[in-house]
Amino acid sequence: MPQTFLVVDTTGRKDYPIEALEKLSDLNVIINSRLLSDEDEIIEECYNADIILVSAADITRRVIRELKSCKGIVRYGTGIDNIDLKAASEKKIVVANVPDFCTDEVADHCLLLILACARRLLQYNKQVKQGKWDGGYRQTVYRLKNKTVGIIGMGSIGKSLADRVRALKMSVIAFDPYQAKAYGNYNAVKFVDLHILMKEADFISINCPLNSEIYHLIGERELEFMKPTAYIINVTRGGIIHENALIDSLRHRAIAGAGLDVLEVEPPSLNNVFFQLDNVILTPHIAWYSEEAYKEVEIKAFEQVSKILRESQL
């Protein structure tokens, strides 16, 4: 009798695309999908799972310690900072992700936030809805052409963003100690140290994954290098920016503003200080999303599930 595998999906997804289910069609798999976030709930539902599918839920050391037969943890997405990798490794649990499913979406969202900040989109929308069609209070707006975009993290998303902003005749500088500088040499991207990027860029876009080395990479000292006319954009993880330092810079108009798709604590409380600042644009960790990306991440996640289960039978 073929072995039965239990896959627990902690996201509560239900209607998987046929293309995803086909990846498991010749395996005897039971999928239990429930929206789980609390540690105790995750342990109760996943203690005998062979595979755990996860998005936002934290798979902590405590959770991993209680797993009885887990072979793999697969994240619907790129970052794996919500999974205790050391604890998983100690129990010989494979951790997999989907690193290449939303490159265009996130690069588009970065560009959206750059344009919305630069053109004061929300302020003008607000004043028009207040009946101020004649310009009302003036906002300082600068031409984008010849401005400099500083990209922190030149992976696939950083490169895609570079292509987009160069089409607007903007120049690109980048900070990424892990990327071969050959990319910059052949694609009009100049690699610089972080403090130089912070000092020279008119728009700073964070496009690197979060890990212990990157946590609070952008703090008070780094923000002090920024021009008073510059904006910072973050679409990866809130923990890369020290939020209290950023709030202080925004409150004192030391920088022009910020476009944030991610925060350190998500969802934020209603008394979050960012809600009170008129020089911040917030979106709800949605840069990754499109109908196509949502389907693609499920298919690729199921490919990872299939691979882990098949290799476990060898």
C-alpha positions as CSV (number, residue, x, y, z in Angstrom):
1,M,0.0,0.0,0.0
2,P,1.4,3.4,-1.0
3,Q,2.6,5.7,1.8
4,T,0.2,8.5,2.7
5,F,1.6,11.9,3.3
6,L,0.0,14.7,5.2
7,V,0.5,18.3,4.0
8,V,-0.7,21.0,6.3
9,D,-1.3,24.4,4.6
10,T,-1.2,27.1,7.3
11,T,-2.5,29.8,5.0
12,G,-6.1,28.5,4.7
13,R,-5.9,28.4,0.9
14,K,-8.6,26.2,-0.7
15,D,-9.0,26.4,-4.5
16,Y,-5.6,25.3,-5.7
17,P,-5.0,25.5,-9.4
18,I,-5.1,22.2,-11.3
19,E,-1.4,22.8,-12.3
20,A,-0.4,22.8,-8.7
21,L,-2.4,19.7,-7.8
22,E,-0.9,17.8,-10.8
23,K,2.5,18.1,-9.1
24,L,1.2,15.7,-6.5
25,S,-1.1,13.6,-8.6
26,D,0.9,10.3,-8.4
27,L,1.6,10.7,-4.6
28,N,-0.9,9.7,-2.0
29,V,-1.3,13.1,-0.3
30,I,-3.9,14.5,2.1
31,I,-4.0,18.3,2.3
32,N,-5.3,19.9,5.4
33,S,-5.6,23.7,4.9
34,R,-6.5,26.0,7.8
35,L,-5.5,29.6,8.6
36,L,-3.0,29.2,11.5
37,S,-0.9,31.8,13.3
38,D,-0.8,30.9,17.0
39,E,2.1,28.6,18.0
40,D,-0.2,26.3,19.9
41,E,-2.6,26.0,16.9
42,I,0.3,25.3,14.6
43,I,1.6,22.6,16.8
44,E,-1.8,21.0,17.2
45,E,-2.4,20.8,13.5
46,C,1.1,20.1,12.3
47,Y,2.7,17.8,14.8
48,N,2.3,14.8,12.5
49,A,2.5,16.6,9.2
50,D,5.0,15.5,6.6
51,I,5.1,18.9,4.9
52,I,4.1,22.3,6.2
53,L,3.1,25.1,3.8
54,V,3.6,28.6,5.3
55,S,3.3,32.2,4.4
56,A,3.1,34.6,7.3
57,A,3.0,32.2,10.2
58,D,6.1,31.9,12.3
59,I,7.6,28.4,12.5
60,T,9.6,28.8,15.7
61,R,12.0,26.5,17.4
62,R,9.2,25.5,19.8
63,V,7.0,24.5,16.9
64,I,9.8,22.6,15.2
65,R,10.6,20.8,18.4
66,E,7.1,19.4,18.5
67,L,7.0,18.1,14.9
68,K,7.0,14.3,14.8
69,S,7.5,13.4,11.1
70,C,8.1,16.6,9.3
71,K,10.2,16.3,6.1
72,G,9.9,19.8,4.8
73,I,8.7,23.4,5.4
74,V,7.8,25.2,2.2
75,R,7.2,28.9,2.1
76,Y,4.8,30.6,-0.3
77,G,7.3,33.3,-1.1
78,T,10.9,34.4,-1.2
79,G,11.9,35.3,2.3
80,I,12.3,32.6,5.0
81,D,13.0,34.8,8.0
82,N,9.8,33.5,9.7
83,I,11.3,30.0,9.9
84,D,13.9,29.0,12.5
85,L,16.4,27.6,10.0
86,K,18.8,26.4,12.7
87,A,16.1,24.4,14.5
88,A,15.0,22.9,11.2
89,S,18.5,21.9,10.3
90,E,19.0,20.2,13.6
91,K,15.9,18.1,13.0
92,K,17.0,17.5,9.3
93,I,13.9,19.2,8.0
94,V,14.3,20.7,4.5
95,V,13.3,24.4,4.2
96,A,12.3,25.5,0.7
97,N,10.9,28.7,-0.8
98,V,9.8,30.2,-4.1
99,P,12.5,32.7,-4.9
100,D,11.5,33.8,-8.4
101,F,7.7,34.2,-8.7
102,C,6.9,37.9,-8.3
103,T,9.9,39.8,-9.7
104,D,7.9,42.0,-12.0
105,E,5.2,42.7,-9.5
106,V,7.6,43.9,-6.8
107,A,9.7,45.9,-9.2
108,D,6.5,47.5,-10.5
109,H,5.4,48.3,-6.9
110,C,8.8,49.9,-6.2
111,L,8.3,52.1,-9.2
112,L,4.8,52.9,-8.2
113,L,6.0,54.1,-4.8
114,I,8.8,56.2,-6.3
115,L,6.4,57.9,-8.7
116,A,3.7,58.4,-6.0
117,C,6.2,60.0,-3.7
118,A,7.9,62.1,-6.4
119,R,4.6,63.4,-7.8
120,R,2.9,63.9,-4.4
121,L,0.1,61.7,-5.6
122,L,-1.7,61.3,-2.3
123,Q,-1.5,64.9,-1.3
124,Y,-2.9,66.1,-4.6
125,N,-5.6,63.4,-4.5
126,K,-6.6,64.6,-1.0
127,Q,-6.7,68.3,-1.9
128,V,-8.8,67.7,-5.0
129,K,-11.3,65.7,-2.9
130,Q,-11.4,68.7,-0.6
131,G,-12.4,70.9,-3.5
132,K,-9.0,72.5,-4.0
133,W,-8.6,72.4,-7.8
134,D,-6.5,75.5,-8.2
135,G,-3.4,73.9,-6.6
136,G,-4.3,75.0,-3.1
137,Y,-1.1,74.7,-1.0
138,R,1.9,74.1,-3.3
139,Q,3.9,70.9,-3.1
140,T,7.5,70.8,-4.1
141,V,7.9,68.5,-7.0
142,Y,11.1,67.8,-9.0
143,R,11.7,66.3,-12.4
144,L,12.6,62.6,-12.4
145,K,14.9,62.8,-15.4
146,N,18.6,62.7,-14.3
147,K,17.7,61.9,-10.7
148,T,19.6,59.0,-9.0
149,V,18.0,55.8,-7.7
150,G,20.0,53.9,-5.1
151,I,19.1,50.2,-5.0
152,I,20.1,48.1,-1.9
153,G,20.2,44.5,-3.1
154,M,20.8,43.8,-6.8
155,G,19.1,40.4,-7.1
156,S,16.4,39.8,-9.7
157,I,14.0,42.5,-8.3
158,G,16.8,45.1,-8.0
159,K,17.8,44.4,-11.6
160,S,14.2,44.7,-12.8
161,L,13.8,48.0,-11.0
162,A,17.0,49.3,-12.5
163,D,15.6,48.5,-16.0
164,R,12.4,50.4,-15.2
165,V,14.0,53.6,-13.8
166,R,16.6,53.8,-16.5
167,A,13.7,53.9,-19.0
168,L,12.7,57.2,-17.2
169,K,16.3,58.4,-17.8
170,M,17.3,58.1,-14.2
171,S,20.7,56.9,-13.2
172,V,21.3,53.9,-10.9
173,I,23.7,53.2,-8.1
174,A,23.7,50.0,-6.1
175,F,24.9,48.5,-2.9
176,D,25.2,44.7,-2.8
177,P,28.4,43.1,-1.4
178,Y,27.4,39.7,-2.7
179,Q,26.7,40.6,-6.3
180,A,29.4,40.4,-9.0
181,K,30.2,43.9,-10.1
182,A,30.2,42.7,-13.7
183,Y,26.5,43.4,-13.7
184,G,27.1,47.0,-13.1
185,N,29.9,47.2,-15.6
186,Y,27.6,46.1,-18.4
187,N,24.3,47.6,-17.3
188,A,25.1,51.2,-16.4
189,V,24.8,50.4,-12.7
190,K,27.5,51.8,-10.5
191,F,28.2,49.8,-7.3
192,V,29.1,51.9,-4.3
193,D,29.4,51.6,-0.5
194,L,26.2,52.0,1.5
195,H,27.0,55.4,3.0
196,I,27.8,56.8,-0.5
197,L,24.5,55.4,-1.8
198,M,22.6,57.0,1.1
199,K,24.3,60.3,0.5
200,E,23.9,60.5,-3.3
201,A,20.6,58.8,-4.1
202,D,17.4,60.8,-4.6
203,F,15.3,57.6,-4.2
204,I,16.6,54.7,-2.1
205,S,14.9,51.3,-2.8
206,I,15.5,48.4,-0.4
207,N,15.3,45.1,-2.3
208,C,17.4,42.7,-0.2
209,P,16.2,39.8,1.9
210,L,16.2,40.0,5.7
211,N,18.7,38.1,7.8
212,S,20.7,38.7,10.9
213,E,23.3,40.6,9.0
214,I,20.7,42.9,7.4
215,Y,18.5,43.6,10.5
216,H,18.3,47.3,11.1
217,L,20.8,47.9,8.2
218,I,19.3,51.4,7.8
219,G,19.5,53.2,11.1
220,E,19.9,56.7,12.5
221,R,23.5,57.0,11.1
222,E,22.5,55.9,7.6
223,L,19.4,58.1,7.5
224,E,21.5,61.1,8.4
225,F,23.4,60.7,5.2
226,M,20.2,61.2,3.1
227,K,19.4,64.4,1.3
228,P,16.5,66.4,2.7
229,T,14.8,66.0,-0.7
230,A,15.3,62.2,-0.8
231,Y,12.8,59.3,-0.3
232,I,13.3,55.8,1.0
233,I,11.2,52.9,-0.4
234,N,10.9,49.5,1.3
235,V,9.1,46.5,-0.2
236,T,11.0,43.6,1.4
237,R,11.0,43.4,5.2
238,G,10.2,46.0,7.8
239,G,13.1,44.9,10.0
240,I,15.7,46.2,7.5
241,I,14.9,49.8,8.6
242,H,15.1,50.9,12.2
243,E,11.6,52.3,12.4
244,N,12.1,54.7,15.3
245,A,15.0,56.3,13.5
246,L,12.9,56.6,10.3
247,I,10.0,58.1,12.2
248,D,12.3,60.7,13.7
249,S,13.7,61.6,10.3
250,L,10.2,61.9,8.8
251,R,8.8,63.9,11.7
252,H,11.7,66.5,11.5
253,R,11.5,66.6,7.7
254,A,15.2,65.5,7.6
255,I,14.2,63.5,4.5
256,A,11.3,64.1,2.1
257,G,9.4,61.0,2.7
258,A,9.0,57.2,2.6
259,G,7.0,54.6,0.7
260,L,6.5,51.4,2.7
261,D,4.9,48.2,1.8
262,V,6.3,46.4,4.9
263,L,6.6,47.2,8.6
264,E,8.3,45.5,11.5
265,V,5.0,44.4,13.0
266,E,2.3,43.4,10.6
267,P,-0.5,44.1,10.7
268,P,0.2,47.4,12.4
269,S,-1.9,48.7,15.3
270,L,-4.2,51.7,14.6
271,N,-2.0,53.9,16.7
272,N,1.1,53.3,14.6
273,V,3.0,56.6,14.3
274,F,3.3,56.1,10.5
275,F,-0.5,56.6,10.2
276,Q,-0.1,60.2,11.5
277,L,2.6,61.3,9.1
278,D,1.7,63.0,5.8
279,N,5.0,62.2,4.2
280,V,4.6,58.4,4.3
281,I,2.8,56.2,1.8
282,L,1.7,52.8,3.2
283,T,0.6,49.7,1.3
284,P,-0.3,46.4,3.0
285,H,2.6,44.1,2.1
286,I,1.0,43.6,-1.3
287,A,3.9,44.4,-3.6
288,W,4.2,40.7,-4.5
289,Y,0.6,40.3,-5.6
290,S,-1.0,39.8,-9.0
291,E,-3.5,37.2,-10.1
292,E,-0.7,35.6,-12.1
293,A,1.8,35.7,-9.2
294,Y,-0.7,34.2,-6.8
295,K,-1.2,31.2,-9.1
296,E,2.5,30.9,-9.9
297,V,3.5,30.8,-6.2
298,E,1.1,27.9,-5.5
299,I,2.4,25.9,-8.5
300,K,6.0,26.4,-7.6
301,A,5.4,25.7,-3.9
302,F,3.7,22.4,-4.8
303,E,6.7,21.6,-7.0
304,Q,8.9,21.9,-3.9
305,V,6.5,19.7,-1.9
306,S,6.7,17.1,-4.6
307,K,10.4,17.2,-4.7
308,I,10.8,16.9,-0.9
309,L,8.4,14.0,-0.7
310,R,9.9,12.1,-3.6
311,E,13.4,12.5,-2.2
312,S,12.3,11.2,1.2
313,Q,11.3,7.9,-0.5
314,L,14.7,7.3,-2.0
